[in-house]
Amino acid sequence: MRLIDAEYTRRPCYGSRRMVVALSEQGHTVNRKRVQRRMRVLGLVGMAPGPASSRPHPEHKLYPY
């Protein structure tokens, strides 16, 4: 958990998939499910776009073609 926290502090955009790759590059073999569980315990989340991110804002003016 200390390694996950240190890597997340350096790169907060990493989710569980990229975190597994980063830890394996350091020589640690970890499972993605284990990393997901540890990140959940630590309260860490990757910076992925949320749902409906391509929906336009309702106050934005629509210009016709």
Backbone as CSV, one residue per row, in Angstrom:
resi,resn,N_x,N_y,N_z,CA_x,CA_y,CA_z,C_x,C_y,C_z
1,MET,0.829,-1.185,0.000,0.000,0.000,0.000,0.875,1.250,0.000
2,ARG,2.033,1.149,0.635,2.955,2.287,0.659,3.450,2.600,-0.746
3,LEU,3.746,1.558,-1.538,4.222,1.764,-2.911,3.128,2.357,-3.794
4,ILE,1.907,1.892,-3.616,0.785,2.423,-4.394,0.573,3.898,-4.053
5,ASP,0.635,4.219,-2.775,0.444,5.606,-2.352,1.552,6.502,-2.882
6,ALA,2.794,6.011,-2.866,3.919,6.807,-3.371,3.794,7.038,-4.874
7,GLU,3.413,6.006,-5.612,3.264,6.142,-7.070,2.091,7.054,-7.408
8,TYR,1.009,6.956,-6.638,-0.158,7.805,-6.888,0.159,9.266,-6.584
9,THR,1.017,9.501,-5.580,1.411,10.872,-5.259,2.197,11.484,-6.406
10,ARG,3.049,10.671,-7.041,3.814,11.170,-8.191,2.947,11.351,-9.426
11,ARG,2.032,10.405,-9.656,1.194,10.452,-10.855,-0.257,10.153,-10.483
12,PRO,-1.034,11.177,-10.107,-2.406,10.939,-9.637,-3.389,10.540,-10.739
13,CYS,-2.965,10.563,-11.976,-3.882,10.185,-13.052,-3.910,8.674,-13.264
14,TYR,-3.032,7.929,-12.594,-2.976,6.484,-12.784,-4.162,5.795,-12.116
15,GLY,-4.798,4.931,-12.871,-5.824,4.060,-12.318,-5.200,2.730,-11.946
16,SER,-6.034,1.740,-11.709,-5.515,0.446,-11.258,-4.722,-0.262,-12.359
17,ARG,-5.149,-0.140,-13.604,-4.445,-0.829,-14.695,-3.031,-0.283,-14.882
18,ARG,-2.907,1.024,-14.907,-1.588,1.630,-15.100,-0.728,1.466,-13.850
19,MET,-1.371,1.427,-12.684,-0.639,1.236,-11.441,0.008,-0.143,-11.405
20,VAL,-0.678,-1.158,-11.923,-0.109,-2.507,-11.993,1.125,-2.502,-12.878
21,VAL,1.064,-1.802,-14.005,2.212,-1.720,-14.915,3.366,-0.992,-14.236
22,ALA,3.072,0.098,-13.553,4.122,0.869,-12.879,4.784,0.055,-11.777
23,LEU,4.007,-0.712,-11.033,4.577,-1.540,-9.973,5.369,-2.715,-10.540
24,SER,4.910,-3.268,-11.662,5.663,-4.374,-12.266,6.981,-3.885,-12.859
25,GLU,7.029,-2.629,-13.300,8.294,-2.062,-13.783,9.289,-1.878,-12.637
26,GLN,8.782,-1.742,-11.415,9.642,-1.624,-10.240,10.058,-2.994,-9.709
27,GLY,9.528,-4.068,-10.304,9.910,-5.420,-9.903,8.927,-6.110,-8.987
28,HIS,7.728,-5.564,-8.828,6.720,-6.168,-7.955,5.649,-6.819,-8.816
29,THR,5.318,-8.068,-8.481,4.235,-8.744,-9.201,2.960,-8.605,-8.384
30,VAL,1.988,-7.914,-8.936,0.723,-7.706,-8.248,-0.417,-7.962,-9.215
31,ASN,-1.537,-8.332,-8.652,-2.741,-8.574,-9.418,-3.542,-7.275,-9.484
32,ARG,-4.264,-7.067,-10.572,-5.041,-5.838,-10.734,-6.138,-5.732,-9.685
33,LYS,-6.756,-6.868,-9.352,-7.817,-6.841,-8.345,-7.268,-6.437,-6.980
34,ARG,-6.058,-6.863,-6.670,-5.451,-6.486,-5.406,-5.176,-4.986,-5.379
35,VAL,-4.680,-4.461,-6.509,-4.405,-3.025,-6.580,-5.706,-2.239,-6.472
36,GLN,-6.765,-2.712,-7.109,-8.065,-2.047,-7.006,-8.532,-1.997,-5.558
37,ARG,-8.404,-3.105,-4.854,-8.842,-3.171,-3.464,-8.018,-2.235,-2.582
38,ARG,-6.703,-2.231,-2.777,-5.836,-1.364,-1.972,-6.112,0.114,-2.261
39,MET,-6.339,0.448,-3.540,-6.630,1.837,-3.882,-7.963,2.269,-3.279
40,ARG,-8.931,1.363,-3.234,-10.224,1.671,-2.631,-10.073,1.922,-1.135
41,VAL,-9.229,1.115,-0.468,-8.997,1.296,0.967,-8.331,2.646,1.227
42,LEU,-7.386,3.026,0.365,-6.683,4.293,0.522,-7.518,5.492,0.077
43,GLY,-8.607,5.237,-0.645,-9.451,6.318,-1.139,-8.888,6.987,-2.380
44,LEU,-8.130,6.234,-3.188,-7.509,6.780,-4.392,-8.318,6.384,-5.615
45,VAL,-8.504,7.330,-6.531,-9.198,7.057,-7.779,-8.424,7.694,-8.926
46,GLY,-8.448,7.062,-10.083,-7.809,7.631,-11.255,-8.628,8.776,-11.818
47,MET,-7.996,9.604,-12.624,-8.679,10.759,-13.197,-9.211,10.419,-14.581
48,ALA,-10.243,9.609,-14.623,-10.874,9.256,-15.885,-12.102,10.142,-16.073
49,PRO,-12.477,10.432,-17.315,-13.679,11.230,-17.513,-14.912,10.493,-16.997
50,GLY,-15.815,11.220,-16.424,-17.013,10.620,-15.870,-18.040,10.317,-16.954
51,PRO,-19.203,9.817,-16.566,-20.239,9.502,-17.548,-20.829,10.775,-18.161
52,ALA,-21.272,10.675,-19.390,-21.923,11.770,-20.121,-21.009,12.985,-20.229
53,SER,-19.728,12.767,-20.462,-18.797,13.885,-20.546,-18.895,14.613,-21.888
54,SER,-19.524,14.001,-22.879,-19.634,14.658,-24.177,-20.991,15.344,-24.359
55,ARG,-21.818,15.345,-23.358,-23.117,15.995,-23.438,-22.933,17.510,-23.310
56,PRO,-23.544,18.325,-24.189,-23.356,19.774,-24.102,-24.063,20.358,-22.875
57,HIS,-23.543,21.469,-22.416,-24.134,22.152,-21.271,-25.463,22.762,-21.695
58,PRO,-26.510,22.685,-20.862,-27.830,23.191,-21.275,-27.867,24.709,-21.501
59,GLU,-26.975,25.471,-20.887,-26.974,26.921,-21.065,-26.131,27.370,-22.253
60,HIS,-25.449,26.436,-22.893,-24.619,26.789,-24.029,-25.485,27.069,-25.253
61,LYS,-25.198,28.161,-25.974,-25.988,28.540,-27.132,-25.689,27.598,-28.290
62,LEU,-26.747,27.152,-28.978,-26.599,26.281,-30.139,-26.637,27.139,-31.409
63,TYR,-25.640,26.985,-32.235,-25.571,27.743,-33.477,-26.019,26.857,-34.635
64,PRO,-26.965,27.304,-35.450,-27.409,26.485,-36.588,-26.348,26.499,-37.701
65,TYR,-26.427,25.495,-38.542,-25.496,25.420,-39.683,-25.887,26.428,-40.735
